[in-house]
Amino acid sequence: MNNGTGRFVARSGAVWVVMILVLILVPDTLEDWMPLTVARVCGWVLASGIWVAVVEREWRARFSPVPRFLLQTAIWLSAALIAIYVSDYFRMGRGQLL
């Protein structure tokens, strides 16, 4: 893996982790003022904005539209599912989700 590819993968991975954190923290913080589903949408808006601002340009340079759409859909969906799982795990109390 050359240096540019390594940085691209590392930056994309770091943004993916940040997305997960945003998708956990923002809805849980906003839940006192709005329904959880609306709070999760707010988290998603912020998380996707971070992705676009930080790594979207590199993704456009490396991938054509269809592969980029498929890869990003898988990445974003995995971030959302992990965030929902972690959020619900702590909301329900440890061990009850499993």
DSSP file (Angstrom, degrees, kcal/mol; ACC not computed):
  #  RESIDUE AA STRUCTURE BP1 BP2  ACC     N-H-->O    O-->H-N    N-H-->O    O-->H-N    TCO  KAPPA ALPHA  PHI   PSI    X-CA   Y-CA   Z-CA
    1    1 A M              0   0    0      0, 0.0     2,-0.0     0, 0.0     0, 0.0   0.000 360.0 360.0 360.0 122.9    0.0    0.0    0.0
    2    2 A N     >  -     0   0    0      1,-0.1     4,-2.4     4,-0.0     5,-0.2  -0.250 360.0-100.7 -75.8 170.4    1.6    3.3   -1.0
    3    3 A N  H  > S+     0   0    0      1,-0.2     4,-2.2     2,-0.2     5,-0.2   0.865 120.0  50.3 -61.2 -41.2    1.7    6.3    1.3
    4    4 A G  H  > S+     0   0    0      1,-0.2     4,-2.1     2,-0.2    -1,-0.2   0.895 112.2  47.2 -65.6 -40.3   -1.2    8.1   -0.4
    5    5 A T  H  > S+     0   0    0      2,-0.2     4,-2.6     1,-0.2     5,-0.2   0.896 110.4  52.8 -67.8 -40.3   -3.5    5.1   -0.2
    6    6 A G  H  X S+     0   0    0     -4,-2.4     4,-2.6     2,-0.2    -2,-0.2   0.910 110.8  46.8 -60.9 -43.2   -2.5    4.5    3.4
    7    7 A R  H  X S+     0   0    0     -4,-2.2     4,-3.0     2,-0.2     5,-0.2   0.899 111.4  52.0 -65.5 -40.1   -3.4    8.1    4.3
    8    8 A F  H  X S+     0   0    0     -4,-2.1     4,-2.5     2,-0.2    -2,-0.2   0.933 112.9  44.0 -61.3 -46.5   -6.7    7.8    2.4
    9    9 A V  H  X S+     0   0    0     -4,-2.6     4,-2.6     2,-0.2    -2,-0.2   0.911 115.5  48.5 -65.3 -43.1   -7.6    4.6    4.3
   10   10 A A  H  X S+     0   0    0     -4,-2.6     4,-2.5    -5,-0.2    -2,-0.2   0.919 113.3  46.6 -64.6 -43.4   -6.5    6.1    7.7
   11   11 A R  H  X S+     0   0    0     -4,-3.0     4,-2.4     2,-0.2    -2,-0.2   0.922 113.8  48.2 -65.3 -43.4   -8.4    9.3    7.1
   12   12 A S  H  X S+     0   0    0     -4,-2.5     4,-2.1    -5,-0.2    -2,-0.2   0.907 113.0  48.8 -63.1 -41.7  -11.6    7.5    6.0
   13   13 A G  H  X S+     0   0    0     -4,-2.6     4,-2.1     2,-0.2    -2,-0.2   0.893 110.7  50.1 -64.5 -40.4  -11.3    5.1    9.0
   14   14 A A  H  X S+     0   0    0     -4,-2.5     4,-2.3     2,-0.2    -2,-0.2   0.911 111.4  48.0 -65.2 -41.8  -10.9    8.0   11.4
   15   15 A V  H  X S+     0   0    0     -4,-2.4     4,-2.7     2,-0.2    -1,-0.2   0.878 108.6  55.2 -66.6 -36.4  -13.9    9.9    9.9
   16   16 A W  H  X S+     0   0    0     -4,-2.1     4,-2.1     2,-0.2    -2,-0.2   0.916 109.1  47.2 -60.8 -43.1  -15.9    6.6   10.2
   17   17 A V  H  X S+     0   0    0     -4,-2.1     4,-2.3     2,-0.2    -2,-0.2   0.911 111.6  50.5 -64.8 -42.4  -15.1    6.4   13.9
   18   18 A V  H  X S+     0   0    0     -4,-2.3     4,-2.8     1,-0.2    -2,-0.2   0.900 107.9  54.1 -61.8 -39.9  -16.0   10.1   14.3
   19   19 A M  H  X S+     0   0    0     -4,-2.7     4,-2.9     1,-0.2    -1,-0.2   0.927 107.9  49.6 -59.3 -44.5  -19.3    9.4   12.5
   20   20 A I  H  X S+     0   0    0     -4,-2.1     4,-1.1     2,-0.2    -2,-0.2   0.933 111.5  48.5 -60.6 -45.6  -20.1    6.6   15.0
   21   21 A L  H  X S+     0   0    0     -4,-2.3     4,-3.1     1,-0.2     3,-0.4   0.916 113.1  47.3 -61.6 -43.1  -19.3    8.9   18.0
   22   22 A V  H  X S+     0   0    0     -4,-2.8     4,-2.2     1,-0.2    -1,-0.2   0.917 109.9  53.4 -63.1 -42.7  -21.5   11.6   16.5
   23   23 A L  H  < S+     0   0    0     -4,-2.9    -1,-0.2    -5,-0.2    -2,-0.2   0.678 116.7  39.5 -69.5 -16.5  -24.3    9.2   15.9
   24   24 A I  H  X S+     0   0    0     -4,-1.1     4,-1.4    -3,-0.4    -2,-0.2   0.871 121.5  38.5 -90.4 -51.5  -24.1    8.0   19.5
   25   25 A L  H  X S+     0   0    0     -4,-3.1     4,-2.1    -5,-0.2     5,-0.2   0.889 111.2  53.3 -75.0 -42.5  -23.6   11.3   21.3
   26   26 A V  H  X S+     0   0    0     -4,-2.2     4,-2.6    -5,-0.3     5,-0.2   0.957 112.6  42.0 -63.5 -52.1  -25.8   13.7   19.4
   27   27 A P  H  > S+     0   0    0      0, 0.0     4,-1.4     0, 0.0    -1,-0.2   0.917 115.2  50.7 -62.0 -40.6  -29.0   11.8   19.6
   28   28 A D  H  < S+     0   0    0     -4,-1.4     4,-0.3     1,-0.2    -2,-0.2   0.852 113.8  45.9 -65.6 -32.1  -28.5   10.8   23.2
   29   29 A T  H >< S+     0   0    0     -4,-2.1     3,-0.7     1,-0.2    -1,-0.2   0.892 116.5  43.3 -74.2 -41.3  -27.8   14.5   24.1
   30   30 A L  H >X S+     0   0    0     -4,-2.6     3,-1.9     1,-0.2     4,-1.3   0.590  87.9  92.1 -81.2 -10.5  -30.8   15.8   22.1
   31   31 A E  T 3< S+     0   0    0     -4,-1.4    -1,-0.2     1,-0.3    -2,-0.1   0.762  77.8  62.1 -59.6 -26.8  -33.2   13.1   23.3
   32   32 A D  T <4 S+     0   0    0     -3,-0.7    -1,-0.3    -4,-0.3    -2,-0.1   0.757 113.5  34.9 -68.8 -23.2  -34.3   15.3   26.3
   33   33 A W  T <4 S+     0   0    0     -3,-1.9    -2,-0.2     1,-0.2    -1,-0.2   0.560 126.2  16.7-109.6 -11.6  -35.7   18.0   23.8
   34   34 A M  S  < S-     0   0    0     -4,-1.3    -1,-0.2    -3,-0.0     5,-0.0  -0.975  91.9 -73.1-154.7 163.3  -37.0   15.9   20.9
   35   35 A P     >  -     0   0    0      0, 0.0     4,-2.4     0, 0.0     3,-0.3  -0.262  46.3-116.3 -59.8 149.8  -38.0   12.4   20.0
   36   36 A L  H  > S+     0   0    0      1,-0.2     4,-2.5     2,-0.2     5,-0.2   0.868 113.6  56.0 -57.6 -39.7  -35.1    9.9   19.6
   37   37 A T  H  > S+     0   0    0      2,-0.2     4,-1.6     1,-0.2    -1,-0.2   0.905 110.2  44.5 -62.9 -40.3  -35.9    9.4   15.9
   38   38 A V  H  > S+     0   0    0     -3,-0.3     4,-2.1     2,-0.2    -1,-0.2   0.897 112.3  52.6 -68.7 -40.3  -35.6   13.1   15.2
   39   39 A A  H  X S+     0   0    0     -4,-2.4     4,-2.1     1,-0.2    -2,-0.2   0.873 107.4  52.4 -62.9 -37.2  -32.5   13.4   17.3
   40   40 A R  H  X S+     0   0    0     -4,-2.5     4,-2.4     2,-0.2    -1,-0.2   0.871 106.7  52.8 -67.3 -35.8  -30.9   10.5   15.3
   41   41 A V  H  X S+     0   0    0     -4,-1.6     4,-2.5     2,-0.2    -2,-0.2   0.920 108.3  50.8 -63.4 -42.9  -31.7   12.4   12.0
   42   42 A C  H  X S+     0   0    0     -4,-2.1     4,-2.1     1,-0.2    -2,-0.2   0.910 111.0  48.8 -60.3 -42.6  -29.9   15.4   13.5
   43   43 A G  H  X S+     0   0    0     -4,-2.1     4,-2.8     1,-0.2    -1,-0.2   0.900 110.3  51.1 -62.4 -41.2  -26.9   13.2   14.3
   44   44 A W  H  X S+     0   0    0     -4,-2.4     4,-2.7     2,-0.2     5,-0.3   0.893 107.7  52.6 -64.6 -40.2  -27.0   11.8   10.8
   45   45 A V  H  X S+     0   0    0     -4,-2.5     4,-1.9     2,-0.2    -1,-0.2   0.937 113.7  43.3 -60.6 -46.9  -27.0   15.2    9.2
   46   46 A L  H  X S+     0   0    0     -4,-2.1     4,-2.1     2,-0.2    -2,-0.2   0.929 114.7  49.2 -65.1 -45.6  -24.0   16.3   11.3
   47   47 A A  H  X S+     0   0    0     -4,-2.8     4,-2.1     1,-0.2    -2,-0.2   0.912 112.5  46.8 -62.7 -43.9  -22.1   13.0   10.7
   48   48 A S  H  X S+     0   0    0     -4,-2.7     4,-2.5     1,-0.2    -1,-0.2   0.867 110.1  54.5 -68.5 -34.2  -22.7   13.0    6.9
   49   49 A G  H  X S+     0   0    0     -4,-1.9     4,-2.5    -5,-0.3    -1,-0.2   0.893 107.4  50.2 -63.5 -39.5  -21.6   16.7    6.8
   50   50 A I  H  X S+     0   0    0     -4,-2.1     4,-2.1     2,-0.2     5,-0.3   0.925 110.4  50.2 -63.0 -44.7  -18.3   15.8    8.5
   51   51 A W  H  X>S+     0   0    0     -4,-2.1     4,-2.6     1,-0.2     5,-1.2   0.946 112.7  46.2 -57.6 -49.8  -17.8   13.0    6.0
   52   52 A V  H  <5S+     0   0    0     -4,-2.5     4,-0.5     1,-0.2     5,-0.5   0.908 114.2  47.9 -62.4 -42.9  -18.4   15.3    3.1
   53   53 A A  H  <5S+     0   0    0     -4,-2.5    -1,-0.2    -5,-0.2    -2,-0.2   0.843 122.4  31.9 -67.5 -33.3  -16.2   18.0    4.5
   54   54 A V  H  <5S+     0   0    0     -4,-2.1    -2,-0.2    -5,-0.2    -3,-0.2   0.901 134.8   5.1 -96.3 -45.1  -13.2   15.8    5.3
   55   55 A V  T  X5S+     0   0    0     -4,-2.6     4,-2.0    -5,-0.3     3,-0.3   0.537  94.1  94.1-124.7  -6.9  -13.0   12.9    2.8
   56   56 A E  H  ><S+     0   0    0     -5,-1.2     4,-2.6    -4,-0.5     5,-0.2   0.884  85.7  56.1 -60.6 -39.1  -15.6   13.2    0.0
   57   57 A R  H  > S+     0   0    0     -5,-0.5     4,-1.8     1,-0.2    -1,-0.2   0.916 108.9  47.0 -60.3 -42.9  -13.2   14.9   -2.4
   58   58 A E  H  > S+     0   0    0     -3,-0.3     4,-1.6     2,-0.2    -1,-0.2   0.893 110.5  52.8 -65.0 -39.2  -10.7   12.1   -2.1
   59   59 A W  H  X S+     0   0    0     -4,-2.0     4,-2.4     1,-0.2    -2,-0.2   0.909 108.2  50.6 -62.8 -41.4  -13.4    9.5   -2.6
   60   60 A R  H  < S+     0   0    0     -4,-2.6    -1,-0.2     1,-0.2    -2,-0.2   0.871 110.3  50.3 -63.5 -36.2  -14.5   11.3   -5.8
   61   61 A A  H  < S+     0   0    0     -4,-1.8    -1,-0.2    -5,-0.2    -2,-0.2   0.806 118.5  37.6 -70.8 -29.2  -11.0   11.3   -7.1
   62   62 A R  H  < S+     0   0    0     -4,-1.6     2,-0.4    -3,-0.2    -2,-0.2   0.746 116.9  41.4 -96.0 -26.9  -10.5    7.6   -6.4
   63   63 A F  S  < S-     0   0    0     -4,-2.4    -1,-0.1    -5,-0.2     0, 0.0  -0.940  71.7-125.5-130.0 144.8  -13.9    6.0   -7.3
   64   64 A S     >  -     0   0    0     -2,-0.4     4,-2.3     1,-0.1     5,-0.2  -0.349  47.5 -91.7 -75.7 169.1  -16.5    6.5  -10.0
   65   65 A P  H  > S+     0   0    0      0, 0.0     4,-2.7     0, 0.0     5,-0.2   0.864 118.9  47.5 -56.8 -45.7  -20.1    7.2   -8.9
   66   66 A V  H  > S+     0   0    0      2,-0.2     4,-2.4     1,-0.2     5,-0.2   0.959 116.0  41.3 -68.2 -50.9  -21.5    3.7   -8.7
   67   67 A P  H  > S+     0   0    0      0, 0.0     4,-2.8     0, 0.0     5,-0.3   0.906 116.2  52.1 -61.2 -37.8  -18.6    2.0   -6.7
   68   68 A R  H  X S+     0   0    0     -4,-2.3     4,-2.8     2,-0.2     5,-0.3   0.926 109.8  48.8 -62.4 -44.2  -18.4    5.1   -4.5
   69   69 A F  H  X S+     0   0    0     -4,-2.7     4,-2.3    -5,-0.2    -1,-0.2   0.931 113.9  45.8 -60.2 -46.8  -22.1    5.0   -3.8
   70   70 A L  H  X S+     0   0    0     -4,-2.4     4,-2.0     2,-0.2    -2,-0.2   0.926 116.1  44.7 -65.1 -45.7  -22.0    1.3   -2.9
   71   71 A L  H  X S+     0   0    0     -4,-2.8     4,-2.5    -5,-0.2    -2,-0.2   0.932 115.8  46.2 -65.4 -45.7  -18.9    1.5   -0.7
   72   72 A Q  H  X S+     0   0    0     -4,-2.8     4,-3.2    -5,-0.3     5,-0.3   0.870 109.6  54.7 -67.7 -35.2  -20.1    4.6    1.1
   73   73 A T  H  X S+     0   0    0     -4,-2.3     4,-2.5    -5,-0.3    -1,-0.2   0.927 111.1  45.6 -61.6 -43.2  -23.6    3.2    1.6
   74   74 A A  H  X S+     0   0    0     -4,-2.0     4,-2.2     2,-0.2    -2,-0.2   0.915 115.7  46.3 -65.3 -42.7  -22.0    0.1    3.3
   75   75 A I  H  X S+     0   0    0     -4,-2.5     4,-2.1     2,-0.2    -2,-0.2   0.941 116.2  43.9 -65.1 -48.0  -19.6    2.3    5.4
   76   76 A W  H  X S+     0   0    0     -4,-3.2     4,-2.4     2,-0.2    -2,-0.2   0.895 113.7  50.8 -67.1 -40.2  -22.4    4.7    6.4
   77   77 A L  H  X S+     0   0    0     -4,-2.5     4,-2.7    -5,-0.3     5,-0.2   0.911 109.8  50.2 -64.3 -41.6  -24.8    1.9    7.2
   78   78 A S  H  X S+     0   0    0     -4,-2.2     4,-2.4    -5,-0.2     5,-0.2   0.904 110.4  50.4 -63.7 -39.3  -22.3    0.1    9.3
   79   79 A A  H  X S+     0   0    0     -4,-2.1     4,-2.4     2,-0.2    -2,-0.2   0.924 112.6  46.8 -62.4 -43.8  -21.6    3.3   11.2
   80   80 A A  H  X S+     0   0    0     -4,-2.4     4,-2.6     2,-0.2     5,-0.2   0.920 113.2  47.6 -65.5 -44.1  -25.3    3.8   11.8
   81   81 A L  H  X S+     0   0    0     -4,-2.7     4,-2.4     2,-0.2    -1,-0.2   0.903 113.3  47.7 -66.5 -40.6  -25.9    0.2   12.9
   82   82 A I  H  X S+     0   0    0     -4,-2.4     4,-2.8    -5,-0.2     5,-0.2   0.929 113.1  49.2 -64.1 -43.9  -23.0    0.2   15.3
   83   83 A A  H  X S+     0   0    0     -4,-2.4     4,-2.7    -5,-0.2     5,-0.2   0.911 112.2  47.3 -62.8 -43.1  -24.0    3.5   16.8
   84   84 A I  H  X S+     0   0    0     -4,-2.6     4,-2.8     2,-0.2     5,-0.3   0.916 112.7  50.1 -64.4 -42.5  -27.6    2.4   17.3
   85   85 A Y  H  X S+     0   0    0     -4,-2.4     4,-2.4    -5,-0.2    -2,-0.2   0.945 114.2  43.5 -60.4 -49.2  -26.4   -0.9   18.9
   86   86 A V  H  X S+     0   0    0     -4,-2.8     4,-2.0     2,-0.2     5,-0.2   0.927 115.4  48.9 -64.2 -45.0  -24.1    0.9   21.3
   87   87 A S  H  X S+     0   0    0     -4,-2.7     4,-2.0    -5,-0.2    -2,-0.2   0.932 115.0  43.6 -60.7 -47.3  -26.6    3.6   22.1
   88   88 A D  H  X S+     0   0    0     -4,-2.8     4,-2.6    -5,-0.2     5,-0.2   0.846 108.4  59.9 -67.6 -33.7  -29.4    1.0   22.8
   89   89 A Y  H  X S+     0   0    0     -4,-2.4     4,-0.8    -5,-0.3     7,-0.3   0.933 113.3  36.3 -59.0 -46.9  -27.0   -1.2   24.7
   90   90 A F  H  < S+     0   0    0     -4,-2.0    -1,-0.2     2,-0.2    -2,-0.2   0.797 115.5  55.3 -79.0 -27.8  -26.3    1.6   27.2
   91   91 A R  H  < S+     0   0    0     -4,-2.0    -2,-0.2    -5,-0.2    -1,-0.2   0.900 113.8  40.4 -68.6 -40.4  -29.9    2.9   27.2
   92   92 A M  H  < S-     0   0    0     -4,-2.6    -1,-0.2     1,-0.2    -2,-0.2   0.648 122.3-101.6 -82.6 -16.3  -31.4   -0.6   28.0
   93   93 A G    >X  -     0   0    0     -4,-0.8     3,-1.5    -5,-0.2     4,-0.5   0.067  52.3 -57.2  99.4 142.0  -28.7   -1.4   30.6
   94   94 A R  T 34 S+     0   0    0      1,-0.2    -4,-0.1    -4,-0.2    -5,-0.0  -0.213 119.5  10.3 -57.7 135.2  -25.8   -3.7   30.0
   95   95 A G  T 34 S+     0   0    0      1,-0.1    -1,-0.2     0, 0.0    -5,-0.1   0.137  98.8  95.6  88.8 -20.7  -26.5   -7.2   28.9
   96   96 A Q  T <4 S+     0   0    0     -3,-1.5    -2,-0.1    -7,-0.3    -1,-0.1   0.782  81.1  55.5 -75.6 -24.9  -30.2   -6.8   28.2
   97   97 A L     <        0   0    0     -4,-0.5    -1,-0.2     1,-0.2    -3,-0.1   0.839 360.0 360.0 -75.1 -32.9  -29.7   -6.2   24.5
   98   98 A L              0   0    0     -9,-0.1    -1,-0.2    -3,-0.0    -2,-0.2   0.470 360.0 360.0 -81.1 360.0  -27.8   -9.4   24.0
